Amino acid sequence: MVKITFIDPDGKKHEVEAEEGTTLMEAAIRNMVPGIDADCGGACACATCHVYVDPAWAERLPHLLQRSETEEDMLDFAFDVRENSRLSCQIKITADMDGLVVHVPQQQG
Amino acid sequence: MPKQGATEGPENAPATGAAKVIETDALIIGAGPAGLFAVFELGMHGLSAHVLDALPQIGGQCTELYPDKPIYDIPGFPRITGAALIARLKEQAGLFDPVYHLRTRALGHETLEDGRHAVTTDTGLRFIAPVVVIAAGGGVLEPKRPPIPGLAAYEGRSVFYAVRDREQFRGRNLVIAGGGDSALDWAIELAPLARRLVLLHRRETFRAAPESVRRMREMVKAGEMDFVLGQIRGLKGGAQAGLEEGALAAVIAAHGGETFEIPAERLLLFFGLAGKMGPLADWGLKMEGHRFVVDPATFQTSCAGLYAIGDACAYPGKLNLILSGFHEAALMAHHAVSRARPEEAHTFMHSTSMALLRDRLG
């Protein structure tokens, strides 16, 4: 199991245990992390699972910031898109992400 | 967006006084894949259905969010687009003559003395049915609203999510935010009407149809509209700008760490849609997050005769797959018929042995 921390806009931390090979969005939904809506269920079709990768982690694992073309397109539907923005349904959890910190935006839509 | 051509009942008029009452075997809330297949499954058991949907066309997310996206896990279809799947489900459901009520939202619910359910809509309808099926997915798909403080005061006055009356943009400073087909189509359409039109988008790339992007760039070059790189941060207007409440003066945007203002009397926002469960969440049913808890043997919710299927339901091991919605529709219908027709003996039948299907389909 890999430990992931979601931090909401008020600074409240939600620590969850995620299985390798699943996605960050699934980990959030299974643990009912507030602010991750995931309307489309992981089809990269709604941009309601937007997260910001913690800057320290973006430095440690630069590939965490690599967005596919589809994901980049879908981010047009999100608000306050930053360099460290990702759709959590597109991040597959690997062992090296143990301890990963991501921030949940103020609002998905 | 492909038009599905679903029928819209003549009773689909705005509410005027007393509700029009419609009695039916089953009311299905949501015309996505699960709701459409529920029409077929209920029909197989001899139950007729009315179907509500908030959107102007059937198909739910398949039509609204990903009509052209291929789906690879529908049994028997190695590859099928959202729009094509809905067209086939509509044809299949059509065998049992469902009545679709589009642009219609479910509002209130009550259980009647005889055990049937009454459901009211925002269009002034009152459905009475022994079986109500919530197939509402993630809820009503509504335009996404940016997290801007005080936004509500401007909505419907100077900030809009769709164009209903283009005249209100004539001679105005108009900002259109977004980078998809809706944003570009309306920018091209409204630029000649507006005093000055600014298209605001976060990057140089647009996911809209290449032809629209080409046309937009031509118009920018010709000075017929402006394109500004940036993301919306806030609004300026109302009393603070010496205007009446809800009147917009400027859009505050940011790009690359720089914040700036764009003069605007009207703002159109096109950031897609997101689901909101809305009034259904207040029906007093047992919920888990935004989903309705069901018994996975019957798909009945915590209220007898109220069922939930598809993405709207929750049970151990639930997968949000279209194919799960089909399975759930079949089990729901099998249980629902005993509730709708308690006096009749019910036997399980395979579709291959049903005379009606043979007669109609050969």
Interface residues (C-beta under 8 A of the other chain):
Chain A: M32 D37 D39 C40 G41 G42 A43 A45 C46 A47 T48 E72 D73 L75 D76 F77 A78 F79 D80 V81 P105 Q106 Q107 Q108 G109
Chain B: Q61 L65 Y66 K69 G137 G138 K144 R145 P146 P147 G178 G179 G180 H201 R202 R203 T205 R207 Q231 I232 F271 G272 L273 A274 G275 G289 D311 N320 L321
